[in-house]
Amino acid sequence: MQNKKRNYLTSRKIQFSEAINEALYQSMKKDRRVIIMGLGVDDPKRIFGTTKKLKEVFGSKRVFDMPTSENAMTGIALGASLSNFKPVLCHQRVEFALLSMDQIINQAAKWFYMNAGQMNAPIVIRLIVGRGWGQGPQHSQSLESLFANIPGLKVITPSTAYDAKGLLNSSIFDKNPVIFFEHRWLHSTYGKVPKKYYKIPIGKSKILKKGNDITIVSNSYMTIECLKAQKILNYYGVKTEIIDLRSLRPLDTKPIINSVKKTKKLIVVDNGWMNFGISSEILSVVSETIGNKFIIKTKRLGLLDTPIPSTRKLAELCYPHCIDISLAAGKLLNRNFIDIKKKYNKWLPTDVPNSEFRGPF
């Protein structure tokens, strides 16, 4: 109790992007082997502000831009990790990393295994996902399930500033290659974050809200929509249990199983496409584990099964939101929340998360 009180007193509200920046700064202070590389890490915008002042403090040998040659630079980062460095490679969009999939999947993910555990590849690859601003089919994708499918990789998807800092610190000092996903709509969100250096264990999901009526599971930005849905459902007397995955690989399903045993109803809100995605995996695990013991009602929500259009009005139809989640909960509960759309329509996001949002980079 005393430690919790001390942490609260030393915490302050900062943005998600500032929490990322603070984790990078403190990790670089802690270990001279930590280096930061990527397109835009030292440009004026500093990747949504996440790499601000790092070059000024640590110099250009530890914080540096790179050529537009993702495959080659990923190979260089991997080589550095095998030479006792701890590189953090930053991509401003997840799609840029697709040019380096051979290095990530065939090299980094396999290195420990192919060397019988004698060599590690402690590399962190920051991938920014998200939506809006007319990014369209090639720059609005959430491709977490691609990386979560690969043995040898760890995949992190924080939804809060507190988790972003703690999980990034853990990722940097993990012995394995870590894919660290950041939703760009989260960068401007605020949360209480301790000033001190701390870690959060990788592979542990988190119960954000406790309830007995229905279980809702999500990760990354969609957790924000789930928390909005929890407020809506609470108005109607529905007690919702919200579970934030935080890590997709390893995937912590025990809290989900325990929750569904209690509620018998499960909604999984995918940050990406539902087909062959994270939500499918979770429903499979739940079905195989307790499906023969309990009658469980389930529902998946996720991106519409189509490339994301550039047109705002069409793009808005592709993403699930708090009203969709609330209505889905109503169906599982056999309740008709007929006035939700009218009452909470103002909560729906459009093409930008807030008025301060000024574009993709």
C-alpha positions in Angstrom: 0.0 0.0 0.0 2.8 2.4 0.9 4.6 1.7 -2.4 1.4 2.3 -4.4 1.0 5.6 -2.5 4.6 6.6 -3.2 4.2 5.8 -6.9 1.0 7.8 -7.1 2.7 10.8 -5.5 5.7 10.6 -7.9 3.4 10.2 -11.0 2.1 12.9 -13.2 -0.1 13.1 -16.2 1.9 13.0 -19.5 1.1 12.0 -23.0 1.7 8.5 -24.4 4.3 10.0 -26.7 6.1 11.5 -23.8 6.1 8.2 -21.9 7.7 6.6 -25.0 10.3 9.4 -25.0 11.0 9.0 -21.3 11.5 5.2 -21.6 14.0 5.7 -24.4 15.8 8.4 -22.5 16.0 6.5 -19.2 17.0 3.3 -21.0 19.8 5.1 -22.8 21.0 6.6 -19.5 20.9 3.2 -17.9 22.9 1.4 -20.7 25.3 2.9 -23.2 24.6 0.0 -25.5 21.1 1.3 -26.3 21.0 3.1 -29.7 18.1 4.6 -31.6 17.8 4.5 -35.3 15.2 5.2 -38.0 13.7 7.5 -40.5 12.8 10.8 -38.7 14.3 10.1 -35.3 16.2 13.4 -35.5 13.9 15.4 -37.8 11.9 18.4 -36.4 8.8 16.3 -35.5 10.9 13.5 -33.9 8.3 10.7 -34.7 5.3 12.3 -33.0 7.7 13.7 -30.3 8.8 10.3 -29.1 12.5 10.9 -29.9 12.7 14.6 -28.9 16.0 15.8 -27.4 17.6 12.3 -27.6 20.2 13.3 -30.2 21.0 16.5 -28.3 21.7 14.5 -25.1 23.3 11.3 -26.4 24.8 12.5 -29.7 24.6 11.4 -33.3 26.5 8.1 -32.7 23.7 6.8 -30.6 20.7 8.5 -32.2 20.7 8.7 -36.0 18.6 8.9 -39.1 18.9 6.2 -41.7 18.6 5.9 -45.5 15.3 4.8 -47.0 16.5 1.2 -47.2 14.5 -0.6 -44.6 15.7 -4.1 -45.3 19.4 -3.1 -45.2 19.0 -1.0 -42.0 17.1 -3.8 -40.2 20.0 -6.1 -41.1 22.4 -3.5 -39.7 20.3 -3.2 -36.5 20.2 -7.0 -36.2 24.0 -7.2 -36.6 24.4 -4.5 -34.0 22.2 -6.6 -31.6 24.5 -9.6 -32.2 27.5 -7.3 -31.4 26.4 -6.5 -27.8 24.3 -3.4 -28.7 20.6 -2.9 -27.9 19.2 -1.2 -31.0 15.7 0.4 -31.1 14.7 0.6 -34.8 11.8 3.0 -35.4 9.4 2.9 -38.4 6.9 5.8 -38.8 4.4 3.4 -40.4 4.1 -0.4 -40.1 4.0 -0.7 -43.8 7.6 0.5 -44.1 8.7 -2.6 -42.1 7.1 -4.9 -44.7 10.2 -4.1 -46.8 12.3 -5.8 -44.1 10.3 -8.9 -43.4 13.0 -11.3 -44.4 15.4 -9.8 -41.8 12.6 -9.9 -39.2 11.1 -13.3 -39.8 14.0 -15.3 -41.3 16.9 -13.8 -39.3 15.9 -12.0 -36.1 13.1 -14.3 -35.1 15.2 -17.5 -35.8 18.6 -16.5 -34.5 18.4 -17.8 -31.0 16.9 -21.1 -32.2 19.4 -21.6 -35.0 22.3 -21.0 -32.6 21.1 -23.4 -30.0 20.5 -20.6 -27.5 24.1 -19.4 -27.6 23.3 -16.0 -29.3 20.5 -13.6 -28.7 19.1 -10.8 -30.9 17.9 -8.1 -28.4 16.4 -5.7 -31.0 13.3 -3.6 -30.6 11.4 -2.6 -33.7 8.8 0.2 -33.1 6.0 0.1 -35.6 3.3 2.8 -35.7 -0.2 1.8 -36.8 -3.4 3.8 -37.0 -5.9 5.5 -39.1 -7.2 8.8 -40.5 -6.0 11.8 -42.4 -6.7 10.1 -45.7 -3.9 7.6 -45.3 -5.9 5.1 -47.3 -5.1 1.4 -48.2 -1.4 1.5 -47.8 -0.9 3.5 -44.6 -3.9 2.8 -42.3 -3.3 -0.9 -41.7 -3.0 -2.7 -38.3 -0.8 -5.7 -39.1 -0.2 -7.0 -35.6 -1.4 -10.5 -36.4 1.3 -10.9 -39.1 4.0 -10.6 -36.5 2.2 -12.4 -33.7 2.1 -15.4 -36.0 5.9 -15.8 -35.9 7.7 -17.9 -33.3 10.7 -16.1 -31.9 9.2 -12.7 -31.8 7.5 -10.9 -28.9 4.7 -8.5 -29.8 3.6 -5.7 -27.6 0.5 -3.4 -28.0 0.1 -1.0 -25.1 -3.0 1.2 -24.8 -1.9 3.6 -22.0 1.0 5.9 -21.3 1.9 3.9 -18.1 2.1 0.6 -20.0 3.9 2.2 -22.9 6.8 3.3 -20.7 7.0 0.2 -18.6 6.7 -2.3 -21.5 9.2 -0.4 -23.7 11.7 -0.5 -20.9 11.2 -4.2 -20.6 11.4 -4.7 -24.4 14.7 -2.9 -24.7 16.3 -5.1 -22.1 14.7 -8.3 -23.2 17.0 -10.9 -24.8 14.5 -11.5 -27.7 13.5 -9.5 -30.7 10.4 -7.4 -29.8 7.9 -5.8 -32.1 6.5 -2.8 -30.3 3.2 -1.4 -31.8 2.1 2.1 -31.2 -1.3 3.4 -32.4 -0.8 7.0 -33.5 -4.1 8.0 -32.0 -2.7 7.0 -28.7 0.3 9.3 -28.9 -1.8 12.3 -27.8 -3.6 10.6 -24.9 -2.7 11.3 -21.3 -2.1 9.0 -18.4 -0.4 8.9 -14.9 3.2 7.8 -15.3 5.8 7.6 -12.6 8.9 9.7 -13.1 11.2 6.9 -12.1 12.4 4.0 -14.3 10.2 1.0 -14.1 9.4 -2.2 -16.0 6.2 -4.1 -16.7 6.5 -7.8 -17.4 5.9 -8.8 -21.0 3.2 -11.3 -21.6 0.7 -10.2 -18.9 -2.7 -9.0 -19.7 -4.5 -6.5 -17.4 -8.1 -6.2 -16.0 -9.0 -2.6 -16.4 -12.6 -2.8 -15.2 -14.2 -5.6 -13.2 -17.8 -6.8 -13.8 -20.0 -9.9 -13.8 -22.2 -9.5 -16.8 -20.0 -9.6 -19.9 -16.3 -9.8 -20.8 -14.7 -7.5 -23.4 -11.2 -8.1 -24.5 -9.1 -5.7 -26.7 -5.7 -4.1 -27.1 -4.0 -0.9 -28.4 -6.4 1.9 -29.4 -9.5 -0.3 -29.4 -9.2 -0.6 -25.7 -10.1 3.1 -25.5 -13.3 2.4 -27.4 -14.0 -0.5 -25.1 -13.7 1.8 -22.1 -16.1 4.2 -23.7 -18.5 1.3 -24.2 -18.1 0.3 -20.6 -19.3 3.8 -19.5 -22.3 3.5 -21.9 -23.2 0.0 -20.7 -22.8 1.1 -17.0 -25.5 3.6 -17.6 -27.8 0.7 -18.6 -26.8 -1.2 -15.5 -24.5 -3.6 -17.3 -21.3 -4.5 -15.3 -18.6 -5.0 -17.8 -15.2 -6.6 -17.3 -12.6 -5.0 -19.6 -9.3 -6.9 -20.3 -6.4 -5.2 -22.0 -4.1 -7.8 -23.7 -1.0 -5.5 -23.7 1.1 -8.4 -25.2 -0.1 -10.4 -28.2 2.9 -12.8 -28.1 3.2 -14.2 -25.5 -0.6 -14.1 -25.1 -1.9 -14.2 -21.6 -5.3 -15.9 -21.8 -5.7 -17.0 -18.2 -7.5 -13.8 -17.0 -9.8 -14.1 -20.1 -10.7 -17.7 -19.3 -11.4 -16.9 -15.7 -13.5 -13.9 -16.7 -15.6 -15.8 -19.2 -16.2 -18.6 -16.7 -17.9 -15.9 -14.6 -19.8 -13.9 -17.3 -20.4 -16.6 -20.0 -20.3 -13.8 -22.5 -17.3 -12.6 -24.5 -16.7 -9.8 -27.0 -13.2 -9.6 -28.6 -12.5 -6.2 -30.3 -9.7 -6.6 -32.8 -7.4 -3.7 -33.5 -6.9 -5.2 -37.0 -8.9 -7.4 -39.3 -10.9 -10.2 -37.7 -10.3 -12.9 -40.3 -7.2 -14.9 -39.2 -6.5 -12.3 -36.6 -6.0 -11.9 -32.8 -9.7 -12.2 -32.0 -9.9 -15.5 -33.8 -7.0 -16.8 -31.7 -8.6 -15.7 -28.5 -12.0 -17.3 -29.3 -10.3 -20.5 -30.3 -8.4 -20.7 -27.0 -11.6 -20.0 -25.0 -13.6 -22.5 -27.0 -11.0 -25.3 -26.7 -10.4 -24.6 -23.0 -13.9 -24.2 -21.5 -16.3 -24.5 -24.5 -17.2 -28.1 -23.6 -18.0 -27.1 -20.0 -20.0 -23.9 -20.4 -22.5 -22.4 -22.8 -20.7 -19.3 -23.9 -22.0 -16.5 -26.1 -19.3 -14.8 -28.2 -18.9 -12.0 -30.7 -16.0 -10.5 -32.7 -15.6 -6.9 -33.8 -12.7 -5.6 -36.0 -11.8 -3.8 -39.2 -14.2 -4.3 -42.1 -12.7 -7.0 -44.4 -11.5 -4.6 -47.1 -8.6 -2.3 -47.8 -9.1 1.0 -46.0 -10.4 3.8 -48.3 -8.9 7.2 -48.4 -12.3 8.9 -48.4 -13.3 10.0 -44.8 -16.9 8.9 -44.9 -16.1 5.5 -46.3 -13.1 5.0 -43.9 -15.4 5.7 -40.9 -17.4 2.7 -41.8 -14.4 0.4 -41.6 -13.6 0.8 -37.9 -15.6 -0.5 -34.8 -16.4 2.0 -32.1 -17.9 2.3 -28.7 -21.5 2.2 -30.0 -20.9 -0.9 -32.1 -19.4 -2.6 -29.0 -22.3 -1.5 -26.8 -24.9 -2.8 -29.3 -23.0 -6.1 -29.6 -23.1 -6.4 -25.8 -26.8 -5.7 -25.9 -27.4 -8.6 -28.3 -25.4 -11.0 -26.2 -27.4 -9.9 -23.1 -30.7 -10.1 -25.0 -31.3 -6.4 -24.4 -32.2 -3.7 -26.9 -30.5 -0.4 -26.3 -32.5 1.4 -28.9 -31.4 5.0 -27.9 -27.7 4.4 -27.8 -26.9 5.8 -31.3 -28.9 9.0 -30.7 -27.6 9.5 -27.1 -23.9 8.8 -27.7 -23.4 9.7 -31.4 -21.1 12.6 -30.3 -18.6 10.1 -29.0 -17.9 8.7 -32.5 -14.4 9.5 -33.8 -14.1 10.9 -37.3 -10.9 11.1 -39.3 -8.8 12.5 -36.5 -8.7 11.7 -32.7 -8.7 15.3 -31.5 -8.4 18.9 -32.7 -4.6 19.0 -32.1 -3.9 16.2 -34.5 -1.9 17.6 -37.4 -1.2 14.7 -39.8 0.4 11.4 -40.1 4.0 12.4 -39.4 
